């Protein structure tokens, strides 16, 4: 006698026990040029390929590729919903659901630019709406200081995922150096300054300490794997 065919588990609906168990706030962090946006776009594609709807949130101040456009260095692109520092991202998600129907995952690009309140709201998207949130961003700025968004994502996220990249020394790169027009490391300036990838270099902590201490003063052309010294 044949056994009845096994039924596939259905996709959990929002509010179900299964979805509430699965929904988490994830923070994928790294230094510059580690492939964060590529990973985000691949993740969003995987959801859509399975017939599941996603929402990508992108900060308004990051308009390097056009307002509301999320683009990776390898050419992948997608449209995102822009937000600024005064927006309630929980309200944005609720409005999106009211307009377009069920939402299966929220992605956040450049999540270091979130405010403390917005990171709390991401937690509410997970806890109250049972929707997973995947945030991608830098951990620290060019001075080695945490961004506000990164600080509270590190504190409040359910899962922390490091996306690794390599320093020119061969060690794991964990820090970011901002270069000026002469290819010298900047040690002062505003924390948020949007620019091309050639203005930032990812280095190991050991190399970052050397740069900040002025031990290595050889300038390099932007885009090279540099040995960089601090700006005068």
C-alpha positions as CSV (number, residue, x, y, z in Angstrom):
1,X,0.0,0.0,0.0
2,X,1.4,3.3,-1.1
3,X,2.0,6.0,1.5
4,X,0.2,9.3,0.7
5,X,2.4,11.9,-0.9
6,X,4.1,14.2,1.6
7,X,2.8,17.8,1.4
8,X,5.2,20.6,1.1
9,X,5.1,23.1,3.8
10,X,3.2,26.2,2.6
11,X,4.8,29.6,2.8
12,X,3.9,30.9,6.2
13,X,1.4,33.8,6.2
14,X,2.1,37.0,8.1
15,X,1.0,36.7,11.7
16,X,1.3,32.9,11.8
17,X,3.4,31.2,14.5
18,X,5.9,30.0,11.8
19,X,6.4,33.5,10.4
20,X,6.9,35.1,13.8
21,X,9.5,32.4,14.6
22,X,11.3,33.0,11.3
23,X,11.2,36.8,11.2
24,X,14.4,38.4,12.5
25,X,16.3,41.7,12.2
26,X,19.7,41.0,10.5
27,X,22.6,43.4,10.2
28,X,25.1,42.5,7.5
29,X,28.1,44.8,8.0
30,X,31.6,45.2,6.5
31,X,34.2,47.7,5.4
32,X,33.9,49.4,2.0
33,X,33.8,47.4,-1.3
34,X,33.0,44.0,0.3
35,X,29.9,43.4,-1.8
36,X,27.1,44.4,0.6
37,X,24.9,45.8,-2.1
38,X,25.5,42.9,-4.4
39,X,24.4,40.5,-1.5
40,X,21.3,42.7,-0.9
41,X,20.3,42.6,-4.5
42,X,20.9,38.9,-4.8
43,X,18.8,38.3,-1.7
44,X,15.9,40.4,-3.0
45,X,16.1,38.5,-6.3
46,X,15.9,35.2,-4.5
47,X,12.7,36.3,-2.8
48,X,11.1,37.6,-6.0
49,X,12.1,34.4,-7.9
50,X,9.9,32.5,-5.4
51,X,7.0,34.8,-6.0
52,X,7.5,36.7,-2.7
53,X,7.3,40.5,-2.6
54,X,10.1,42.6,-1.2
55,X,10.7,46.3,-0.4
56,X,14.2,47.9,-0.6
57,X,14.7,51.0,1.5
58,X,17.5,53.3,0.5
59,X,18.6,56.6,2.2
60,X,17.7,59.8,0.2
61,X,21.2,61.2,0.7
62,X,22.8,58.3,-1.3
63,X,22.0,59.4,-4.8
64,X,25.3,58.3,-6.5
65,X,23.4,56.1,-9.0
66,X,20.2,58.2,-9.1
67,X,17.6,58.9,-6.5
68,X,16.1,55.7,-5.2
69,X,18.4,53.5,-7.3
70,X,20.3,50.7,-5.5
71,X,23.3,49.7,-7.6
72,X,26.3,47.4,-7.0
73,X,29.8,47.7,-8.4
74,X,29.3,44.7,-10.7
75,X,26.3,46.3,-12.5
76,X,23.3,44.9,-10.7
77,X,20.5,47.5,-10.1
78,X,17.0,47.7,-8.5
79,X,14.6,50.5,-7.6
80,X,14.2,51.3,-3.9
81,X,11.9,53.4,-1.7
82,X,13.9,56.4,-0.5
83,X,13.7,57.6,3.1
84,X,15.4,60.4,5.1
85,X,16.3,60.9,8.7
86,X,12.9,62.1,9.7
87,X,10.8,59.3,8.2
88,X,9.1,56.6,10.1
89,X,10.2,53.4,8.3
90,X,7.5,51.3,10.1
91,X,4.9,53.7,8.7
92,X,6.5,53.4,5.2
93,X,6.2,49.6,5.4
94,X,2.6,49.7,6.7
95,X,1.7,52.0,3.8
96,X,3.4,49.8,1.3
97,X,1.4,46.8,2.5
98,X,-1.8,48.7,2.4
99,X,-1.1,49.7,-1.2
100,X,0.5,46.6,-2.7
101,X,-0.5,43.7,-0.4
102,X,1.5,41.2,1.6
103,X,5.2,41.9,2.0
104,X,7.7,39.1,2.7
105,X,11.0,40.8,3.4
106,X,12.4,44.3,3.9
107,X,15.9,45.2,2.7
108,X,17.8,48.3,3.8
109,X,20.8,49.6,1.9
110,X,23.4,51.8,3.5
111,X,21.9,51.1,6.9
112,X,24.6,53.0,8.7
113,X,22.6,56.2,7.8
114,X,19.6,55.1,9.9
115,X,18.8,57.0,13.0
116,X,18.4,55.4,16.4
117,X,14.6,55.7,16.1
118,X,14.6,54.1,12.7
119,X,16.5,51.1,13.9
120,X,13.9,50.7,16.7
121,X,11.2,50.9,14.0
122,X,12.9,48.1,12.0
123,X,12.6,46.0,15.1
124,X,8.9,46.8,15.2
125,X,8.6,45.6,11.6
126,X,10.0,42.3,12.7
127,X,8.1,42.0,16.0
128,X,4.7,43.5,15.2
129,X,4.4,42.7,11.5
130,X,6.4,39.4,11.5
131,X,8.4,40.5,8.4
132,X,12.2,39.8,8.2
133,X,14.4,42.8,7.9
134,X,17.9,42.5,6.3
135,X,20.0,45.7,6.8
136,X,23.3,46.1,5.0
137,X,25.9,48.8,5.9
138,X,29.2,50.0,7.2
139,X,30.2,49.4,10.8
140,X,32.5,52.4,11.3
141,X,33.4,55.6,9.5
142,X,36.8,56.9,8.3
143,X,37.7,57.9,11.9
144,X,37.0,54.4,13.3
145,X,33.8,55.6,15.0
146,X,30.5,53.9,14.8
147,X,27.7,55.4,12.7
148,X,24.4,55.9,14.6
149,X,22.6,53.3,12.5
150,X,25.3,50.8,12.9
151,X,25.6,51.4,16.6
152,X,22.0,50.5,17.3
153,X,21.9,47.7,14.8
154,X,24.8,46.1,16.5
155,X,23.0,46.5,19.8
156,X,19.5,45.4,18.7
157,X,19.7,43.1,15.7
158,X,18.9,39.4,16.2
159,X,21.7,38.2,13.9
160,X,25.0,39.9,13.0
161,X,26.6,38.9,9.8
162,X,30.1,40.1,8.8
163,X,30.8,40.3,5.0
164,X,34.5,40.0,4.7
165,X,37.0,41.8,2.5
166,X,40.7,42.0,2.2
167,X,43.2,44.8,3.1
168,X,46.1,45.4,0.7
169,X,48.3,43.9,3.4
170,X,46.6,40.5,3.0
171,X,44.8,40.7,6.3
172,X,41.1,41.0,6.8
173,X,39.9,44.6,6.2
174,X,37.7,45.9,9.1
175,X,38.3,49.7,8.9
176,X,37.7,52.4,6.3
177,X,40.0,55.3,5.2
178,X,38.8,58.3,3.3
179,X,41.2,59.8,0.8
180,X,41.5,63.4,-0.3
181,X,42.1,64.6,-3.8
182,X,45.8,64.0,-3.4
183,X,45.3,60.4,-2.3
184,X,46.1,61.2,1.3
185,X,44.1,59.9,4.3
186,X,41.7,62.3,5.8
187,X,41.6,62.5,9.6
188,X,39.0,65.3,9.9
189,X,35.7,66.2,8.2
190,X,32.0,65.4,8.4
191,X,31.1,61.8,9.1
192,X,28.7,61.6,6.2
193,X,30.2,62.5,2.8
194,X,28.9,60.7,-0.2
195,X,31.5,60.0,-2.8
196,X,32.8,57.4,-5.3
197,X,34.4,54.1,-4.3
198,X,37.8,55.5,-5.2
199,X,37.6,58.0,-2.3
200,X,37.6,55.2,0.3
201,X,39.9,52.3,1.0
202,X,39.3,49.3,3.3
203,X,42.2,48.4,5.5
204,X,43.0,46.2,8.5
205,X,43.0,47.6,12.0
206,X,46.8,47.4,12.0
207,X,47.1,49.4,8.8
208,X,44.5,51.9,10.0
209,X,46.5,52.6,13.1
210,X,49.6,53.2,11.0
211,X,47.8,55.6,8.8
212,X,46.3,57.5,11.7
213,X,49.7,57.7,13.4
214,X,51.4,58.9,10.2
215,X,53.8,56.0,10.1
216,X,53.3,55.3,6.4
217,X,53.3,58.5,4.3
218,X,53.4,57.2,0.8
219,X,50.6,58.5,-1.4
220,X,48.9,56.4,-4.1
221,X,46.6,57.2,-6.9
222,X,42.9,56.7,-6.1
223,X,41.7,53.2,-6.9
224,X,45.1,51.5,-6.3
225,X,45.8,49.2,-3.3
226,X,47.5,52.0,-1.5
227,X,50.1,52.6,1.1
228,X,48.5,55.9,2.4
229,X,49.5,58.5,4.8
230,X,47.5,61.1,6.6
231,X,46.7,64.4,5.1
232,X,48.9,67.3,6.3
